[in-house]
Amino acid sequence: MQTLHKLLKAARTDADKSRRVLNVVPHPDDEAIGCPATLLGLQERGFQVEILALGFGRPDQESRRRSELLSAADRAGFGVCVPLSPLNLSDRRDVGRLERAVRILVEEVCTARRPVLVLAPHPHDHHPAHELVGRAVAQALARCPSPPTLWLWSIWRDLAVPTLYSPFDDARLVQALTILEAYEGEVGRNDYRQLVSGRAMANRILGSERIFGFGSKVAHPDPYAELLTETTYQGGQWFGSAPRVLDSAVTGQRDESLNLSWLFDLPES
């Protein structure tokens, strides 16, 4: 793997691995749309957030999107790493792309970085690259001797089983949008700032009832929220965690009755 930490502002490779969080994204800008406020909140709590970008979209976009990724990471204070040869994740003719992604992730997650928490797209996010990365992350973590907790986020389709409510305020929303604005090419094509803002407002209402049960009151006084699915791998199975509002704890209480293995076994959308 070729790391880009030296282009940012810290010797992040020496970070305490017990405080390391790795967000695996199919493309640059996904980290700024999927769950940016949650990442910023983790960083505020003292976790070292790193972005592993597996691809850059079309080959002719790589230079621009690489530059935008570094600019966004610099604004956020996140570390960045990319494969030596980025993957074209959306090319369904390339039948080996899933296994190559898994090999990269096994090396980075299980050996090199060993994060306490991994974030990744939902394996049914209705985008071929997102779904492939979600499955690759799950397969890689299943090969780790001590798999870290996995949080799934979504962009193109609602999470099937959200369990984690991540509230945030106006100041955090401004931070998130400032990071997203570094992706000038993507925001200029389609203004994802509206998506991040609008979804954050909707999640406060819909997420409160989806996670804690219909008829529940709003889960937190903050005006915005992101939703995630929290899951851990044990004994060949993926288990969800009990519904909770995100606090200082990275790992929630595993719910043995909530077996989520089916999420990773279903065919691609």
Buried (B, 14 or more C-beta within 10 A) or exposed (E): EEBBBEEBEEEBEEBEEEBBBBBBBBBBBBBBBBBBBBBBBBBEBEBBBBBBBBBBBEEEBBEBBBBBBBBBBBBBBBBBBBBEEBBBBBEEEEEEBBEBBBBBBBEBBBEBBBBBBBBBBBBBBBBBBBBBBBBBBBBBBBBBEEBBBBBBBBBBBBBBBBBBBBBBEEEBBEBBBBBBBBBEBBBEEEEBBEEBBEBBEEBBEBBBBBBBEEEEEBBBEBBBBBBBBBBBBEEEEBBBBEBBBBEEEBEBEBBEEBEBEEBBEEEEE
